[in-house]
Amino acid sequence: RKLTVGASAKVTADIIAREVVVYGNVKGNLRARDRIEIKKDGSVVGDLTTARIMIEDGAYFKGSIEIDKTGDAGDGDSKASFARNARSTAATSSSVS
């Protein structure tokens, strides 16, 4: 449910959890249903998808942020929820004149 990347950790992976707190280094995309925190000595290179985000002064972040207000960014069935979001976005895009 909650993943904490310790200060001395170096992770190269995509991470999906309810909550992610980064004190160390992460290279990969983060998806959290609730929140992502990047602490002052933390470093993230990758895209973030979450309902809430906190990046402390001094933290390093390179990537994009998507705020997912539906709260299903980190569900166990995340592929289905992201596919559902992609279909609804496509439908909205195609109906715009």
C-alpha positions as CSV (number, residue, x, y, z in Angstrom):
1,R,0.0,0.0,0.0
2,K,2.7,2.5,0.9
3,L,6.2,2.4,-0.6
4,T,9.1,4.3,0.9
5,V,12.3,4.6,-1.1
6,G,15.0,5.1,1.5
7,A,17.7,7.7,1.4
8,S,20.5,5.4,0.2
9,A,18.2,3.5,-2.3
10,K,18.6,3.6,-6.1
11,V,15.6,2.2,-7.9
12,T,15.2,1.7,-11.6
13,A,11.6,0.6,-12.1
14,D,8.0,1.7,-12.6
15,I,6.2,1.9,-9.2
16,I,2.5,1.5,-8.5
17,A,1.3,1.9,-5.0
18,R,-1.4,3.7,-2.9
19,E,1.3,6.2,-1.6
20,V,4.9,6.7,-2.6
21,V,7.5,8.6,-0.6
22,V,10.9,9.1,-2.1
23,Y,14.0,9.9,0.0
24,G,16.5,8.3,-2.5
25,N,16.8,8.0,-6.3
26,V,14.1,6.6,-8.6
27,K,14.4,6.3,-12.4
28,G,11.0,5.2,-13.7
29,N,7.3,6.2,-13.7
30,L,5.4,6.5,-10.4
31,R,1.6,5.9,-10.1
32,A,0.0,6.4,-6.8
33,R,-3.8,6.4,-6.1
34,D,-3.4,8.7,-3.1
35,R,-0.2,10.7,-3.1
36,I,3.5,11.0,-4.1
37,E,6.0,12.8,-1.9
38,I,9.6,13.6,-3.1
39,K,11.6,14.7,-0.1
40,K,14.4,17.3,-0.1
41,D,17.2,14.9,-0.9
42,G,15.0,12.7,-3.2
43,S,15.4,12.4,-7.0
44,V,12.9,11.2,-9.6
45,V,13.4,11.0,-13.3
46,G,10.1,9.8,-14.8
47,D,6.4,10.6,-15.1
48,L,4.1,10.9,-12.1
49,T,0.4,10.1,-12.0
50,T,-1.4,10.7,-8.7
51,A,-4.2,12.6,-7.0
52,R,-1.9,14.6,-4.7
53,I,1.8,15.6,-5.0
54,M,4.3,17.2,-2.8
55,I,7.9,18.1,-3.9
56,E,10.0,19.6,-1.2
57,D,12.5,22.4,-1.8
58,G,15.8,20.8,-2.8
59,A,14.3,17.7,-4.4
60,Y,15.1,16.9,-8.0
61,F,12.4,16.0,-10.5
62,K,12.4,15.6,-14.3
63,G,9.3,14.4,-16.0
64,S,5.6,15.1,-16.3
65,I,2.9,15.2,-13.7
66,E,-0.7,14.1,-14.3
67,I,-3.2,14.8,-11.5
68,D,-5.7,11.9,-11.5
69,K,-8.7,13.1,-9.5
70,T,-10.6,9.8,-10.0
71,G,-8.3,8.2,-7.4
72,D,-7.7,5.0,-9.5
73,A,-4.1,5.7,-10.6
74,G,-2.8,2.9,-8.4
75,D,-5.6,0.4,-8.3
76,G,-4.6,-3.2,-8.5
77,D,-6.4,-3.3,-11.9
78,S,-4.5,-0.2,-13.1
79,K,-4.3,-1.3,-16.7
80,A,-8.0,-1.4,-17.0
81,S,-8.5,1.9,-15.3
82,F,-5.9,3.6,-17.5
83,A,-7.5,2.0,-20.6
84,R,-10.9,3.3,-19.4
85,N,-9.4,6.8,-19.0
86,A,-7.7,6.6,-22.4
87,R,-11.0,5.6,-24.1
88,S,-12.9,8.4,-22.4
89,T,-10.2,10.9,-23.4
90,A,-10.3,9.6,-27.0
91,A,-14.1,9.9,-27.1
92,T,-13.9,13.5,-25.8
93,S,-11.2,14.4,-28.3
94,S,-13.1,13.0,-31.3
95,S,-16.4,14.8,-30.4
96,V,-14.7,18.2,-30.2
97,S,-15.3,20.3,-33.4
